[in-house]
């Protein structure tokens, strides 16, 4: 398996529920025509993810795995919970919003959660640059596939079945909040 494939499979399999839920929580407030904003959000998340993957792989940063495994669903919860309190007028965010910062910051946390697996994949590689780049490009493509699929589903419900954007946001965000609470309870470290 190539590092690109490993990056894609990191998000495109059933064990990547945490990753999928996070990008869904990021994207739920957007419409299909907002694809550029969503692309920036997903890329900001990948950048954060990449930074901590590299730092952890190089043993520059290390955190307790049990704490990171709890913080990952917490980031999902915070993102989805924040969506629940958006007014209808705020469902189309401005060109630049705090969401970009949160995507980047929360990407840092998510990157730490996968770093041990990546370290084992790298084994005795002489350089981590090419493998890390391949992994993160695969991750980015995988995230974009998930988001594109989700955005098409949102389009069908909102535009074709006339579900209000507010209701779509509430339904999806509430489901993500519920799942993330369950995940937090399963990974509590105390």
C-alpha positions as CSV (number, residue, x, y, z in Angstrom):
1,X,0.0,0.0,0.0
2,X,1.3,3.4,-0.9
3,X,1.2,6.3,1.5
4,X,-1.3,8.0,-0.7
5,X,-3.6,5.0,-0.4
6,X,-3.1,4.9,3.4
7,X,-4.1,8.6,3.5
8,X,-7.3,7.9,1.5
9,X,-8.2,4.8,3.4
10,X,-7.7,6.8,6.7
11,X,-10.9,8.5,5.9
12,X,-12.7,6.3,3.4
13,X,-13.3,3.3,5.7
14,X,-15.8,2.5,8.4
15,X,-13.2,3.0,11.2
16,X,-12.7,6.6,10.2
17,X,-16.1,7.7,11.7
18,X,-14.5,10.4,13.8
19,X,-12.8,12.0,10.8
20,X,-16.0,11.7,8.6
21,X,-18.1,13.2,11.4
22,X,-15.7,16.1,11.8
23,X,-15.7,17.1,8.1
24,X,-19.5,16.6,8.0
25,X,-19.9,19.0,11.0
26,X,-17.7,21.5,9.2
27,X,-19.6,21.3,5.9
28,X,-23.2,21.1,7.1
29,X,-23.7,24.8,7.2
30,X,-22.6,25.2,3.6
31,X,-24.5,24.7,0.3
32,X,-23.1,23.2,-2.9
33,X,-22.4,26.6,-4.4
34,X,-20.1,27.3,-1.3
35,X,-17.7,24.6,-2.5
36,X,-14.7,27.0,-2.4
37,X,-15.3,27.8,1.2
38,X,-15.6,24.1,2.0
39,X,-12.4,23.4,0.1
40,X,-10.6,26.0,2.2
41,X,-12.0,24.5,5.4
42,X,-11.0,21.0,4.5
43,X,-7.5,22.1,3.4
44,X,-7.1,24.1,6.7
45,X,-8.0,20.9,8.6
46,X,-5.5,18.9,6.5
47,X,-2.7,21.5,7.1
48,X,-3.3,21.2,10.9
49,X,-3.4,17.4,10.6
50,X,-0.2,17.4,8.6
51,X,1.7,19.6,11.0
52,X,1.1,17.5,14.0
53,X,1.6,14.3,12.1
54,X,5.1,15.6,11.1
55,X,6.0,16.9,14.5
56,X,4.8,13.7,16.2
57,X,6.5,11.4,13.7
58,X,9.8,13.3,14.3
59,X,9.2,12.9,18.0
60,X,9.1,16.7,18.5
61,X,5.7,16.6,20.2
62,X,4.2,13.7,22.1
63,X,0.9,13.5,24.0
64,X,-0.8,10.8,25.9
65,X,-2.9,8.8,23.4
66,X,-5.8,8.4,25.8
67,X,-6.2,12.2,26.1
68,X,-6.0,12.7,22.3
69,X,-8.5,9.9,21.8
70,X,-10.9,11.9,24.0
71,X,-10.1,15.3,22.5
72,X,-10.9,14.1,19.0
73,X,-14.7,13.5,19.6
74,X,-14.6,16.6,21.8
75,X,-13.6,18.7,18.7
76,X,-16.4,17.0,16.7
77,X,-18.9,17.9,19.5
78,X,-17.7,21.5,19.7
79,X,-18.0,22.0,15.9
80,X,-21.5,20.3,15.6
81,X,-22.8,21.9,18.9
82,X,-21.8,25.4,17.6
83,X,-23.8,24.7,14.4
84,X,-27.0,24.2,16.5
85,X,-27.0,27.8,17.5
86,X,-26.5,29.4,14.1
87,X,-29.3,31.7,13.1
88,X,-30.8,31.1,9.6
89,X,-29.0,34.2,8.4
90,X,-25.7,32.8,9.6
91,X,-26.0,29.6,7.7
92,X,-24.1,31.3,4.9
93,X,-20.9,32.3,6.6
94,X,-18.9,35.3,5.5
95,X,-15.9,34.9,3.2
96,X,-13.6,34.4,6.2
97,X,-14.9,33.1,9.5
98,X,-13.6,31.6,12.7
99,X,-14.5,28.2,11.2
100,X,-11.2,28.3,9.3
101,X,-9.2,28.8,12.5
102,X,-11.1,26.0,14.2
103,X,-10.6,23.6,11.3
104,X,-6.9,24.3,11.4
105,X,-6.6,24.0,15.2
106,X,-8.8,20.9,15.5
107,X,-6.7,19.4,12.6
108,X,-3.7,19.7,14.9
109,X,-5.5,17.5,17.5
110,X,-6.8,15.0,14.9
111,X,-3.2,14.6,13.5
112,X,-1.9,13.6,16.9
113,X,-4.5,10.8,17.0
114,X,-3.1,9.1,13.9
115,X,0.6,9.7,14.4
116,X,1.4,6.4,16.1
117,X,-0.1,4.5,13.2
118,X,1.9,6.6,10.7
119,X,5.1,6.1,12.7
120,X,4.6,2.3,12.4
121,X,4.0,2.7,8.6
122,X,7.1,4.8,8.1
123,X,9.3,2.2,9.8
124,X,12.8,2.8,8.8
125,X,12.2,5.3,6.0
126,X,15.2,7.6,5.5
127,X,13.1,10.7,5.0
128,X,9.5,11.3,6.1
129,X,8.9,14.1,3.5
130,X,7.7,12.0,0.6
131,X,5.6,9.5,2.6
132,X,4.1,12.3,4.7
133,X,3.2,14.3,1.6
134,X,1.7,11.2,-0.1
135,X,-0.3,10.4,3.0
136,X,-1.6,14.0,3.4
137,X,-2.5,14.3,-0.3
138,X,-4.4,11.0,0.0
139,X,-6.1,12.3,3.1
140,X,-7.1,15.5,1.4
141,X,-8.6,13.7,-1.6
142,X,-10.4,11.3,0.7
143,X,-11.9,14.2,2.7
144,X,-13.0,16.0,-0.5
145,X,-14.7,12.8,-1.7
146,X,-16.6,12.5,1.7
147,X,-17.5,16.2,1.6
148,X,-18.6,16.1,-2.1
149,X,-20.8,13.1,-1.4
150,X,-22.3,14.9,1.7
151,X,-22.8,18.1,-0.2
152,X,-24.7,16.3,-2.9
153,X,-26.9,14.7,-0.3
154,X,-27.5,18.1,1.3
155,X,-28.4,19.5,-2.1
156,X,-31.0,16.7,-2.7
157,X,-32.7,17.3,0.7
158,X,-32.6,21.1,0.7
159,X,-33.1,21.9,-3.0
160,X,-35.2,18.9,-4.2
161,X,-37.1,17.8,-1.1
162,X,-37.4,21.4,0.2
163,X,-36.0,20.7,3.7
164,X,-35.1,24.1,5.1
165,X,-31.4,24.7,5.5
166,X,-32.1,25.4,9.2
167,X,-33.8,22.0,9.7
168,X,-31.0,20.2,7.7
169,X,-28.4,21.8,9.9
170,X,-30.3,21.0,13.1
171,X,-30.9,17.4,12.1
172,X,-27.4,16.6,10.9
173,X,-25.6,18.6,13.7
174,X,-27.8,17.0,16.4
175,X,-27.0,13.6,15.1
176,X,-23.3,14.4,15.1
177,X,-23.5,15.8,18.6
178,X,-25.2,12.6,19.8
179,X,-22.6,10.4,18.2
180,X,-19.7,12.5,19.5
181,X,-21.0,12.4,23.1
182,X,-21.1,8.6,22.8
183,X,-17.6,8.6,21.4
184,X,-16.4,10.8,24.3
185,X,-17.9,8.5,26.8
186,X,-16.2,5.5,25.2
187,X,-12.8,7.3,25.3
188,X,-12.9,9.1,28.6
189,X,-9.5,9.0,30.1
190,X,-10.2,9.6,33.8
